[in-house]
Amino acid sequence: MSSLVGPDEDDPRGKLPVPEHVQHAIRTLIEWTGDDPAREGLLDTPKRVARAWKEYCIGYTEDPAVHLDRVFEEVGGYNEIVLLKDIPFQSHCEHHMAPIIGKAAIAYLPHDRVVGISKLARVLHGFARRLQVQERLTAEVADCIWENLQPQGVAVVIEASHACMTARGVRTPGVGMVTSRMMGTFLDDHRSREEVLKLMGYG
């Protein structure tokens, strides 16, 4: 028997083949929770779940830094804060594989070059679409921008809700976690830090 299962017959476009051992693992989990993986409603669930997780974790297939390769130096002498805020994102915690849903604010103080603003969101999503902890996600986004754009300062603030806390365990909905990372002038100069936090809405 082949280790790969072919596309669903009802999908003429074809779908990502799912290895049988992956489907077996998901069937085992379904059975362990108390349900019957052989019942009609769950027959195709292992393939759906596997493909969903490939999508959730697509960030492992890319290097987020590539989004910062193309920069622009003709900025008319602009040397103030560049900020993209309220960027929605979804990730999954590495401890329970439960959803992390939140928003991020990303700012940098350019030195002599800027990058297209959509690229900041792409960097965030590249790291978020992996198994994560919020603290590391915050640091990875900031470090990537710092190392590749070489700006005067970088500030990243992430606010998110964690289903591993709201839907299980302590089961406390409505709780948000905030993490931040400041680098360069935003770390060393309290006035610059206060300015960027105020622009982000945290002042």
N, C-alpha and C positions, 0 to 999 in steps of 0.2 A: 504494500500500500504506500502511495506517495505521502511524503510528510507535509505536503501543501494541499489545501483544499481550494478548489477552483472558485471562480466567480459565481455568485448567485444566478440561477437561471432566469430570474425575473428582472435582472439588471443587464440590459444589452450593452452597456458601456463597460462592464466588467468592474470588479472590485479587487482590492488588495487581497491576495491569497493569505489565508490564516493557517499556520502550521497546526497539525492535529494535536500536538502536545500542548499548545496554548489553549485550544478549545477544551481539551481534557481538563486542564487546570481550572478553567472557569466552570465547567460542569461540576467538578469536585467541590468548588466553593459554593455553588448553588445548592448542592446536596447537603453540604455541611450546615448551611443556614436553615435547612429543614424543608426545602421544596424539592420538587421532582424535575430534574433537568430534561426528562423525556416527555413532559407534558407539552401540549401543542404551543402554548404561549411562550415557552422557553426553548423550543427546538433550535431557533436561529440566534438565540441570545449570545452564546459564546462567540460567534463570529462578529456580531454587532459590538460586543464589549471589547473584543480585541482590536477591532478597527478604530473604535472610539479612543482607546488608549494610545494607539499610534498617533492619532490626531492631537490628543491632549499633550503628548510628549514630543511633538515634532521639533521642538527646540534642540533636541540632541543631534539633529541632522545638520545644524548650521552653526557657524561661528558668528555671533552677533556683531563682532567687530567689523565685519565686511560692510556693514551698513554705514560705517563712518569713513570709508575709503575716499569718497568723493567730497571734497571740501571747496568752499568758495572764499577767495581772498579779497575780492572787490566788494567791500561792504560800506564804502563811503565814509570810512573812519569810525564806524560804529564800534563802541567799546563798552557798552552797558550790558546788563543781564539779558540773557536769552532764556525764556521760560516756557515750557509746555506743561500745563497742569490739567488735572482731572482726566488723566489717561486711564480708561478702564482696562482691567486685565483679569485673567483667570489663571490660576495655577493649581497645583495639588501638593499637599504637604507630604513629605517623605516618611513621616511617622505612621500615618493612618491612610494615606493616599486619598484623603478627603479634600473637597474643594477649598481653595483660598480665593475669595472674590474681593476685589478692591479697586483702588485707584492710586495713581502715582503722580507726583509732580517732579519734573526733572529740569534743572537749571544749570547753566554754565556761564561763566564770564569769559568771553573769547579773548584770545591774545592777538592773533592776526588772521584768524580764519573761522568760518562758521560752517555748519552742516545743515542740509535740508531738515526742517523740523519734523517731518514724518519719520526721519531716521531715528530720532530719539525714541519714538514709540516702538519702532521695530527692534531696537536694542532691548527695550523692556520685555517685549513679547518673546524675543529669542531666549532670554533667560527664564521667563515665567513659564514657558511651555516645557518644563522639566519638573521632576520631583524636587521640591524646594522647602526651605524654611525662609520665612520672611526676612530675617536678619541677613542671611546670605544673599538673597535676591537683591536687597537694597545695596549691599556692598558691591556685588558684581556689576550692577548697572553703573554705579558711580565710578568704579575702577576702570571699566571699559571706556567710558567717556574721557576720563582723566588721562589714560595712557595713549589714546588714539587721537584726541583732539589737542592735547597739551594746552588746555586753557589756563586762565589765571585762577579759576575756582570752579568747583562742581558741588551742587547740592541736590540730593535726592531724598524725597520724603514719600513713604508708602503707607497707606492706611488700608487695612483689609479686615474682613471677617473670615474666621476659620471654622469650617464645619466640624472639624475634629473637637471643637469646644462648644459650638452652638447646637449641634445635632446629636452629640453623644457625650459620654463622660459627664462633665459638670452640667451640660445642657443649659447653657446660659445665652439665649439669643440677644441680639442687639448690641453685642460687645464688639468694639473695633480695636485693632492693634495698630499702633503707629511706630514706625521705625524711620531713622534718618541717618544719612551719612554726609558729612561736610568735608570738603577738601580744599586746599589752597587758601585763597583769601576768605572764603566763607567759613573756614575753620579758624584762621588766625586773626581776623578782624571782626570784632563783635558787631560793628555797625553794618558791615556788609552782610553778616549773617542775619541780623535783624531785618534788613531790607529785603532779602530774598525770602525769608519766612513770611514776612508781611505780604509780599506779592503772591505767595503760594496760598495765602489765606490762614496762616498759622500765627500771625503776628499778634 
